Amino acid sequence: MADFVSIDNPHFSNYLLLLEIIPSLQCYSFQDKDLILLATNIEMHNRNHVLLYPKDVDSVSKAITPKLHTLLHFPSQIRLFGPPRYSWCFRYE
């Protein structure tokens, strides 16, 4: 993919940050420093997303989707309940 997209491209850099966040959510255990880094990366990704994909002023929808907003809650949920890989996330539970 590097042949087609420059690493300096902000859209691609934000995508790479998201690709860094997702595997970190699949870890078997977390330390406080891991959760601090995860929270920082998620906040940075969401901030960049709003800047890179702005919505019109008249638009009803927001730049941050529910999926991206949910990412913000993962560090505190991991502190309370442990790694997400051990959680059951059935929709109608």
N, C-alpha and C positions, 0 to 999 in steps of 0.2 A: 504494500500500500504506500510505502514511502516514495515509490516512483511517481505517484500521482498527487500526493499531498505533502506539503512542506510541514515540518515540525513547528515552524513559526506561525502556522495558521491557527488563530485563536479558537476556531470551532473544533479543529482536530485536537488541539491541546486539551480542551474541555472534555472532549470525548475520551481521551486517554485518561484523564482524571477519573471519569466515571468508571472506566475499565479497571482502575486501581481500587476504587471503592467497593465494587461488587465482590471480588474475591476476598477482600478483608472481612466482609460480612459472613463469609462461609467458614471462618476459622473455628477451631474446636475450643479455643480458650482465648480470653482477652485479659490484658493487664491495663492498668489505668492509662499508661502512656499510649497504648494502642487505641483506647477509646478517645483520648484527647486528639490524636492524629486523625482518627476517623471523623470526629465531629468537625475538625478544622477543614478536612478535605470536602466533606458534604456541604458545609457553609460556603466554601470557596466555589465549588461546582455550581451551587444554586445561584450565587451572586453573579457568576460569569454567565450563567444561562439567561438570567434576566437582562444582562447587558448585551449579549449576543443575539438574542431573539426577542426584541421588544415588541410589545403589542401596541396597536393603535390606541390613542386616548379614548376614542369612541367605542372601542371593543369591549364587549361584555366579559369575555374570557380573560384570564390572568396569564402572565408569563410563566408562573410556576404551576405545574400540574399537580393534581393530588398525589401522584406517585413521587414526585420530587419533594413535595412537602412531607410525605411520610418518611422519607430518608432522614429528615431532621430529628425524628423521634427515636431512631434506632440506637444511638449511644446510650440514652437514658433507659430504654427498654432492655438493652443488654446488661446494664448495671443491675437492674431489678430482677430479670428473669433468666439471664445467662445467654449463651450464643443462640442466634436465631435457628441454627441448624437443628437444635433440639426442641424447637417449638412446633406445635401443630397449628396450622393456619387455615383450617377448614372454613370455608366461607360462611356457612350457616351454623356455626358453633354456638 
